[in-house]
Structures are given as C-alpha cells and as structure tokens.
Amino acid sequence: MSEGGVSLLQAVGLFALAAFGLAFGALLFGKLLRPRARNPDKDSAYECGEVPVGPAWVQFDLRFYVVALVFVIFDVELALFYPWAVVFGSGAADGSTPADQSVRLAALWDMLFFFAVIVVGFVYLWRFGYLNWVRIVNTSKGQSSVTAPSAP
C-alpha cells in the first residue's frame, strides 16, 4: 500500500465505528424527540386489535408444531435436491470420464437413500394420521371421537 494510506484493519474499524454511531445516534435521536406520555393502553399486550383475554401462557395444540416441522423437513429436502440435480445433470453432456461416472452413480445412490428416508418418514406421518388436521381418537369402549385443534 502507498505511504500514508489506510490499512484494511483501520478501514474495517472505521466502518464498524460509523455503523455503531449511526445506529446509536438514531436511537438517541428518537429518545430525545418522542413524547413521554404513558398510557395503560400502550402498556397492554397487542393481539391484532383484539382485547387480550386470559394469560399469555396458553398450551397450543401439538399439531401446529407437527405441521411446521413437516414443512421444514420437506423444504430442506427440496433445498438439498435442487443444487444436487443441477450439478448431477450438468455432467451428463460434457463427455465425462469413467471415474466421473462412478462418482455420479455413487451420488445418485446417496440421494436415492436420502429420498427413501424422507419418504419413510412421510408414510409414517400419513399412516398414523399426523397429517390429518382433524384426527379420530379411539376411546376405551371401542367408540371413536373427533378432536379438532383448540383455539389459542
């Protein structure tokens, strides 16, 4: 670097200091200018315009979590499949060597195994009714009752 120039570490430090100064300055500026009028309505919990009812600690139905987890699992699966498919498909047209073909075949079997594990999990969820929003629960007398998710 030329004489009298700024080193990389000094530039990063100056940038971090400026970022902190801007963020802290905006918070301080807002604190000095905003009104300080307290109101019980402002201190209450906001629930989408509805009046809060009951305590905030409510036990949610586990089906909400099951649906969220199933979505995350299949979303991650697609996120892993797409780049693999692009790379796997791009090697077919360039006249790859037999060693490359064996690596591609191993990658194919790995991905098929991964897909099979996901399918087994999906079949398990489907078989035992975890994907049904309204489940039929067997009671001890042989009758069945229908359960729906409870309202929060």
N, C-alpha and C positions, 0 to 999 in steps of 0.2 A: 504494500500500500504506500502511496506517496506520503511524504513528510507532512505532518500537520493534519492528516486525515483522521476520520473517526473509525475506531475499530468496530468489528461486528458486535462484540460484547457491550461496548458503550452504546451502540445504536439500539440493541435489544433492550438494554436497561432504560434508555431514554424513552423508548416506545412504551414499555411497561409502566413507567412513571407517568407518562402522559395519559395512558388509558385509565390508570387508577385515579389520577387527578380529575379527569372528565367525569368518571362515574361518581366519585365522592363529591365533586362540585355540583353535579345535578341533584344529588340527594340533599345536600346542604342548601342549595338554592330553593328547592321545594319546601324544605322545613321552615325556612325563613319567611316564605311568601304565603303559605297556606293558612287558612283560618283555624283557630284552635277551639272551635265550638264543639263541646261534647254533647252527645245526644244518645239516649238509650236505644233508639232505632239503629244508630250507626254501630253500636256495640253488640247488637244481636247477630246471631248466625244468619247468613243469607242462603236461602234454599230456593233459588229460581223464582223469586217473587212470592213464594208461599210462606205462610206463617209457620215458624218452626214448631213441631209438635213432638213431645217426648224427648228422651235423651239422645245424644248423638251416637252412643254405642248401641247399635242395633245389629243383631245377628242376621246376616244375609244368607239366603239360600245358597248352598254349595254349587248348584247348577250354574250360577253365574260364573264361578271360577272354573268349572269344568269346560264350559263353552269357551272361555277366554284362553285356557291352556290348550285346548284342541286347536283353536285358531292359531295360536303362536307356533305350535308344533308343525302344522301344515304350512304356515307361512315361511318358517325357517327351511322346511323341506324344499319349497319352491325356490327360495333364495339360494340353496345349495345346488339344485338341479340346473338352473339356467346357465351359470358360468361353466359348469361341467359339460353341458350339452354343446355350448358354443365351442369350447376347446376340443371336445371329442369329435365334433362334426367337421372342424376345420382341418383336421389331419387326414381326412379321407381322400381329398382331391390332390394333395401335393406329392403323391408317389413316395410315401414314407417307407423306411427300411423294415425288414422283418423284426428287428428289435423294437422299433416303434410300434409295430402291430401287436407284439406281445404285451407291451405296456398298456396299449389301448384296450386289449382284451382283459387284462387284469383290472383296469379301471372300470370297465363295463361290469364285471362280476362284483366289484366292490359297490358300485352304485345300485345294482340289482339287489344285493344283500341289504343295503340301506333302505331301499324302497320296500323290500319284503318286511322288514322290521316295522316300518311305518304302517304298512297295510295290516299286519297282525294287530297292532295297537288299535287301528281304526275298526277292525272287525270285532275286537273285544268290546270297545265302547258301543258299537252298534248292537251287538248281541245282548249285552246286559242292560240296554235301554238308557245309557248315559247321554245319548244324543237326542232322546225324546224330551221335549220341554215339559210335557205332562206325562208323568210316569204312573204306571199301575203298580201298586204295592200290595203284595199278598198278605192277608191277615192270618191269624192263627186258626180261624174257623173255616178256612177254605174260601172265604169271600174276598173279593178284591175291592180296593178303594182307590180313588184317583186323587193324586196330590198335585197341586199346582204351586208355582213359586209364590212365596209370601211377599206381600208389598212391604217395601222398606219403611 
